[in-house]
Amino acid sequence: MKRKRLYLSPPHLTGREKALIVQALDSGWITSVGPQLDEFERRLAARAGVKHAVGVSSGTAALHLSLLALGVGPGDDVICSTLTFAASANPIVYQGARPVFIDSDYATWNMDPNLLEDALRRAAKRGKRPRAVIVVDLYGQCAALTDIRALCRKAGVPLIEDAAEALGATHRGRPAGSFGWANIFSFNGNKIITTSGGGMLATDDGKLAQIARHLSTQARDTAPHYEHTKIGFNYRLSNILAALGLAQLAKLDDRVAARRRNFEWYRAELGRADGLQFMPESSDGTSTRWLTCVLLDPSRFGADRERVRLRLESKDIEARPIWKPMHLQPVFRGATVVGGRVSEDIFRRGLCLPSGSALSRPLVRRVSAEVLAARRG
Ligand SMILES: Cc1ncc(COP(=O)(O)O)c(C=O)c1O
C-alpha cells in the first residue's frame, strides 16, 4: 500500500470548526459582517496585545492596507527584510514604490539591525527618508524587534511588523505582532492556525484600524447611495471564515507546543549529525518553531540540501528550501540591497522539514532517518 504523502505544514483541524461554521450559517451572517468576525478580531487583538484588529482576506492584503494608509506611492522607498516570502515585498510594488532590502543576521535569520541602521543613516544623508520599514518574523521567530523599533522611532519611520509566520511567538515577553505601528498576520492554509485563507491587521492606532476597515470594504462613504471619495478594495474577511478562525485560535497554545515539540524530536534524532545545524532560537524570546529548519554544511554532512530534499521527495516527504532572498528574485532585479551574503548562505544551505502540528514521533523518526540516509558513503 502506498504511504500518504507527508506535507510540510498542512492544516490541522480542531473538531470545532464545523459546529462554529454551522452556527454562523444558521445566524444568517454569511458575508463580511457578523458576530463571529467581531469576536475573532477581539480575541486576536487580545492575543496579540494590541487595541484593534481588522480581519482581511489575506496577510498580503493587510500589508497592502498598511502601505495605503501611509500614502506610500511612486518614487517612495520602503525598507524590507530580504529573507522572506515574496508577499512581504509585493505590496511595495503594488504602490509603485521601491523596495530596499536588508540582509539577515545569523542570530535570528531576520533583519540585521546594524544593517538597518546603516541604511537609515545613508537615507538621512541623502535627505530621502524611507516611508516604512517592513520587518519579518521568519519561521515563527521574532526579529530583534526592540532594537529595530528604536531605530525606526529615532529615524521617524513607521514600522510594519510582518508576523504572518509568527503568531504565538514572543520577544522579551511581548507577543509577536505588537511591535509595529501596523502588524500583520496570515491565516493561510500552511500557517500555525488557518481560516483557509485570511489575514489580520493589528494595531494600537484607532485611526489606522478605521482606515483599514474603510479601504477593505470598497471605501464606501456614509450615504444612502453608493458614494466614494477614495479607491477601495474588496479585502474584508468573511464572517464564515472568522468562525473557522475562532475554532483555530482557541487551540493556538496547543499548536505552538506541538510545533516546539516537533523541533525537540528532530533535535533528538539529528542533533548529533556532523555538519547539520538547526535554526537558532534567539535568547530574546520564544519561537513557535512554525517550521523546523536546518542548515547543512555539505562537506561535513555528506550531502547538500538539494540532495536531502530530493531524497525526501523520492519518499513522498515534502521539504522546502529556505525562502529565496528577495534581492535574488528575477522580479526584484536591480533593487537596492544592503548586505546579502548571510541570507544567500542560509538559502543555499537551508531546508525546512515537515512540521505540521499533527506530526507524530514515528513520522519525525522516519523523516530524520531519510535525512541521514541522503549522506554519501
Ligand atoms: C512572511 C510572510 N508574509 C506575508 C505572507 C502573506 O500572507 P497571505 O498568504 O495570507 O497573503 C506570508 C504567507 O503566506 C508570509 O509567510
The ligand as an ORCA input file, in Angstrom:
! r2SCAN-3c Opt
* xyz 0 1
  C       6.357     36.225      5.820
  C       5.041     36.240      5.102
  N       4.477     37.424      4.819
  C       3.290     37.505      4.220
  C       2.585     36.366      3.860
  C       1.307     36.537      3.138
  O       0.209     36.006      3.764
  P      -1.060     35.538      2.900
  O      -0.696     34.269      2.204
  O      -2.138     35.372      3.919
  O      -1.352     36.639      1.937
  C       3.137     35.106      4.141
  C       2.485     33.819      3.849
  O       1.789     33.452      3.038
  C       4.400     35.033      4.760
  O       4.972     33.847      5.010
*
